Amino acid sequence: MSSHVIYENEILENKMNDLMETRLGVRSLMTVDDTLRESAGLRKTVNRYTYNGVVETLGRGEANSTKGTVTFTPNHYNVKRYQQTFSYNDLDVMQDPYLLDVAMNGAAAVMANQIADEYFAELNKIGNRHALSGDHFTYSDIVDALSTLGREVESDLFILMGADARADIRKDTDFIAAKQGEIVYSGQFGTVCGIPVLFSKKVPTGKMILTNKSAVRFFVKRESSLEQDRNIETKDNTVVYERHGLIALVDDTSSVIIGAGADTLNLLATMSEDGNTISVSEALTPGNSYRVGIGMDMALLGDDLSHLPVWNGTDPIVAKPGQTIIVAECNADGACVKCGMAIAA
């Protein structure tokens, strides 16, 4: 059994270290889905759909020359068991009465941090990207990113920022002018372009996320439970706190990630019998690799693309006509350094 550190002092002051990596309660930012409770199995497949079509102007008696197509990318998730365990002895609590409260609060905080990590990992899979117009975040960048979504109603959206984006926006002259005297004295703001703003240290540096509650779902298989086992002879106690479920990005059509654009790779695409042959205009930097994505926006600088397949620079790339093909040069960690886009023939 792991041992706790217990003070010998006769008088104790309760001071618990802050274990929360973010004060943001991400559960409220997701849609909680209970459908897994009633279904057998521990695996969930989420299809993310894309529609491609062309509007044609036709004369009398003419038919469309092309038809719209629906494609989807299946994403498989396994139900996870999230669990925290700690032990204590009755004598520990007698000597330090705060120990059990600290252990309980700490276990809950670590569990919340794990869920937050997975939530932001799913947000990182958002396909829509918008590159900054300059070298820092501006009010105009948020306006432009919103326009790419084409939403008539934006009341369900919210913006997630880190410390760097918050500092840039607070100093932006367009934002200050829009808020007038509202922030002069308090230095605070709650909305940008009418969209609520939330802050978290989990947002990657150099990124801003515009999304809504429907984008990510927390599929609950079994809600949290707390169990305790006790050895009546030794007075040793073991506490287990667990929950079962999975977190998945299900719909990113109303989401966009804003960040610095990567350097451009110039691509040339030609059609061959085996697929699209892509040629890159410059040599690959030693130690880097190419990764390929289908149906994606241009990657931003620093985007984690380690989940995309590595491309050797010569093999044909298979994609449906009209789909986007991105080729990204990534460093050893899979982070995007350069990116180019071509349209499949």
C-alpha positions in Angstrom: 0.0 0.0 0.0 1.3 3.4 -0.9 2.1 5.6 2.1 0.9 9.2 2.7 3.0 12.0 4.0 1.6 12.9 7.4 2.7 15.8 9.5 3.7 15.3 13.2 2.4 18.7 14.3 -0.1 18.8 17.0 -1.9 21.7 15.3 -2.5 21.5 11.6 -3.7 24.1 9.0 -5.6 22.8 6.1 -3.9 24.0 2.9 -4.6 21.9 -0.2 -2.5 22.5 -3.3 -4.5 23.4 -6.4 -4.6 20.2 -8.5 -6.8 21.6 -11.2 -5.0 22.1 -14.5 -7.9 24.2 -15.7 -10.8 25.8 -13.9 -13.0 25.2 -17.0 -15.6 22.6 -16.3 -15.6 20.9 -19.7 -18.5 18.6 -19.0 -20.8 21.6 -19.5 -19.2 22.2 -22.9 -20.1 18.8 -24.2 -23.4 17.0 -25.0 -23.8 14.1 -22.6 -25.3 11.1 -24.4 -26.7 8.2 -22.4 -27.5 5.9 -25.3 -24.6 3.5 -24.5 -26.2 2.6 -21.2 -28.9 0.7 -23.1 -26.7 -0.8 -25.7 -24.5 -3.9 -25.4 -20.9 -3.6 -26.3 -17.9 -1.4 -25.5 -17.2 0.1 -29.0 -18.8 3.1 -30.7 -18.3 4.1 -34.4 -18.9 7.8 -35.2 -19.3 8.7 -38.9 -18.5 12.3 -39.8 -20.2 13.2 -43.1 -19.2 15.5 -45.9 -21.4 16.5 -48.9 -19.9 17.5 -52.2 -22.0 19.0 -54.9 -22.2 21.6 -57.7 -25.1 23.9 -58.5 -25.7 24.1 -62.3 -27.7 26.5 -64.4 -29.8 24.5 -66.8 -32.1 25.2 -69.7 -35.4 23.6 -70.5 -35.1 19.9 -70.8 -31.5 19.8 -69.6 -30.3 17.4 -66.8 -27.5 17.9 -64.4 -24.2 16.7 -65.6 -22.9 16.0 -62.1 -24.5 14.6 -59.0 -23.9 15.4 -55.4 -22.1 12.8 -53.3 -22.0 12.1 -49.6 -18.8 10.7 -48.1 -18.0 9.8 -44.6 -15.1 9.0 -42.4 -15.7 6.3 -39.8 -14.0 7.0 -36.4 -13.9 4.1 -33.9 -13.8 4.7 -30.2 -13.6 2.2 -27.3 -15.4 2.7 -24.0 -12.8 3.6 -21.3 -12.8 3.0 -17.7 -11.6 6.1 -15.9 -10.5 5.2 -12.4 -8.7 6.7 -9.4 -7.6 4.7 -6.3 -6.1 5.7 -3.0 -5.5 3.9 0.3 -5.4 5.1 3.9 -5.3 3.6 7.4 -7.6 4.6 10.3 -4.6 5.8 12.3 -3.6 8.1 9.4 -6.9 10.0 9.7 -6.7 10.1 13.4 -3.3 11.7 13.2 -4.2 14.0 10.3 -8.0 14.6 10.0 -7.6 16.5 6.7 -6.0 13.6 4.9 -9.2 11.9 3.7 -10.8 15.2 2.5 -7.7 16.1 0.6 -7.5 12.6 -1.0 -11.1 12.7 -2.1 -10.8 16.1 -3.6 -7.6 15.2 -5.2 -9.0 12.1 -6.9 -11.9 14.1 -8.2 -9.6 16.8 -9.5 -7.3 14.3 -11.3 -10.4 12.7 -12.9 -11.7 16.0 -14.1 -8.2 16.8 -15.6 -8.3 13.5 -17.5 -11.7 14.2 -19.0 -10.5 17.8 -19.9 -7.5 16.3 -21.7 -9.6 14.0 -23.8 -12.1 16.8 -24.6 -9.4 19.1 -25.9 -7.8 16.2 -27.8 -11.1 15.7 -29.7 -11.4 19.5 -30.4 -8.0 19.2 -32.0 -9.5 17.0 -34.6 -11.7 19.8 -35.9 -11.2 19.8 -39.7 -12.0 23.5 -40.3 -8.9 25.8 -40.0 -8.5 29.5 -40.4 -5.1 31.1 -40.7 -4.3 34.4 -39.0 -4.0 37.4 -41.2 -0.8 38.6 -39.3 1.5 37.4 -36.6 -1.0 37.7 -33.7 -4.7 37.3 -32.9 -7.0 40.1 -33.8 -10.7 41.0 -33.6 -10.8 40.8 -37.4 -9.5 37.2 -37.4 -12.5 36.1 -35.3 -14.9 38.0 -37.6 -13.4 36.3 -40.6 -13.4 32.8 -39.0 -17.1 33.2 -38.1 -17.9 34.1 -41.7 -16.3 30.8 -42.9 -19.0 28.9 -40.9 -21.9 30.6 -42.8 -24.1 30.5 -39.7 -27.2 32.7 -39.6 -27.7 32.0 -35.9 -24.6 32.1 -33.7 -26.2 32.0 -30.3 -24.9 28.5 -29.5 -21.3 29.2 -30.2 -18.5 29.9 -27.8 -14.8 30.7 -28.1 -12.0 29.0 -26.2 -8.8 31.0 -25.7 -5.5 30.5 -23.9 -3.5 33.2 -22.2 -1.7 34.4 -25.4 -4.9 34.9 -27.4 -6.5 36.7 -24.5 -3.6 39.1 -24.2 -3.7 39.8 -28.0 -7.5 40.5 -28.1 -7.4 42.7 -25.0 -4.9 44.9 -26.7 -6.6 44.9 -30.1 -7.8 48.4 -31.1 -10.9 47.1 -32.9 -12.0 45.1 -29.9 -11.4 48.1 -27.5 -13.4 50.3 -29.9 -16.2 47.8 -30.0 -16.4 47.6 -26.2 -15.8 51.3 -25.6 -15.5 52.1 -21.9 -16.8 48.7 -20.7 -13.3 47.2 -20.3 -11.2 50.3 -19.6 -11.5 50.0 -15.8 -12.0 46.2 -15.3 -9.7 44.9 -18.0 -12.2 42.1 -18.5 -14.4 41.0 -21.4 -17.0 38.2 -21.7 -17.8 38.2 -25.4 -16.2 38.9 -28.8 -18.5 39.5 -31.7 -21.4 38.6 -29.4 -19.8 35.1 -28.8 -19.1 34.1 -25.2 -15.4 33.7 -24.4 -14.0 31.0 -22.1 -10.4 30.6 -21.0 -8.3 27.5 -20.3 -4.7 26.6 -20.0 -5.6 23.5 -22.1 -5.9 25.5 -25.3 -2.6 25.1 -27.2 -0.4 28.2 -27.4 -1.0 29.9 -30.8 -4.5 28.5 -31.2 -8.1 29.7 -30.6 -11.1 27.4 -30.9 -14.5 28.5 -32.0 -17.1 25.7 -31.4 -20.4 24.7 -29.8 -21.8 22.2 -27.4 -22.9 19.8 -30.1 -19.4 19.3 -31.5 -18.3 16.8 -28.8 -20.3 14.2 -27.0 -19.6 12.4 -23.8 -21.0 8.9 -24.3 -21.7 7.6 -20.8 -21.7 3.8 -20.4 -21.9 3.9 -16.6 -21.9 7.1 -14.4 -19.4 7.6 -11.6 -19.4 5.3 -8.7 -17.4 5.2 -5.4 -16.5 1.9 -3.7 -14.5 1.3 -0.5 -12.9 -1.9 0.7 -11.8 -2.3 4.3 -9.6 -4.8 6.2 -11.1 -4.9 9.7 -8.0 -6.3 11.2 -5.3 -4.0 9.8 -7.7 -1.0 9.5 -6.4 -0.4 5.9 -9.0 1.2 3.6 -9.0 1.3 -0.2 -11.2 3.8 -2.1 -11.9 3.4 -5.8 -13.6 6.1 -7.9 -14.5 5.2 -11.4 -16.7 6.0 -14.4 -17.1 4.4 -17.9 -17.6 6.2 -21.2 -15.9 7.8 -24.2 -15.5 11.3 -25.5 -15.8 11.8 -29.3 -15.9 14.6 -31.8 -19.2 14.0 -33.7 -19.9 17.2 -35.6 -17.4 19.9 -36.5 -19.5 21.7 -39.1 -20.0 24.7 -36.7 -16.4 24.7 -35.4 -13.1 26.3 -36.6 -9.6 26.5 -35.2 -7.8 29.8 -35.6 -4.0 29.9 -35.6 -0.9 30.9 -37.5 -0.7 29.5 -41.0 2.1 27.1 -41.9 4.6 27.9 -44.7 3.2 26.9 -48.1 4.2 23.7 -50.0 3.5 24.1 -53.7 1.8 21.0 -55.0 1.1 19.8 -58.6 -1.6 17.2 -59.0 -2.1 15.0 -62.1 -4.4 12.0 -62.5 -3.1 8.5 -63.1 -4.6 5.1 -63.3 -3.8 4.4 -59.7 -5.0 7.7 -58.3 -3.7 11.3 -58.0 0.0 11.8 -58.5 1.2 14.6 -56.4 4.6 16.3 -56.9 6.1 18.7 -54.3 8.1 21.7 -55.6 10.8 21.5 -52.9 13.0 19.0 -51.1 12.0 17.5 -47.8 13.9 18.8 -44.8 16.1 16.1 -43.3 14.4 14.5 -40.3 10.9 15.5 -41.4 8.2 13.5 -43.2 5.2 14.1 -45.4 1.7 13.3 -44.1 -1.4 13.2 -46.2 -5.0 14.1 -45.3 -8.1 13.8 -47.5 -11.1 16.2 -47.3 -9.3 18.5 -44.9 -8.6 22.3 -44.7 -5.0 23.5 -44.8 -3.2 22.6 -41.6 -2.0 25.4 -39.3 1.5 25.8 -38.0 2.2 23.3 -35.2 -1.0 21.2 -35.8 -0.5 17.7 -34.5 -0.9 15.5 -37.6 0.7 12.4 -36.2 -2.6 10.6 -36.7 -2.3 11.0 -40.5 -0.6 8.4 -42.7 3.0 9.1 -43.7 3.5 9.5 -47.5 6.8 8.7 -49.3 6.4 11.5 -51.8 5.8 9.3 -54.8 2.9 6.9 -54.3 -0.4 7.9 -55.9 -3.0 9.3 -53.4 -6.5 7.9 -53.8 -9.3 10.4 -53.3 -12.7 11.1 -54.8 -13.0 13.8 -57.5 -13.4 17.2 -56.0 -12.0 16.2 -52.6 -9.2 18.2 -51.1 -5.8 16.6 -50.6 -3.4 18.2 -48.2 0.3 17.3 -48.0 2.0 18.5 -44.8 5.7 18.4 -44.0 5.9 17.5 -40.3 8.7 17.3 -37.8 9.7 14.2 -35.9 6.8 14.8 -33.4 4.2 15.0 -36.2 3.7 18.8 -35.9 3.0 20.6 -39.1 5.8 22.9 -40.5 4.6 23.4 -44.1 1.4 22.5 -45.9 0.0 22.5 -49.4 -3.4 21.6 -50.9 -4.5 20.1 -54.2 -8.0 19.1 -55.5 -8.5 15.5 -56.6 -9.2 15.0 -60.2 
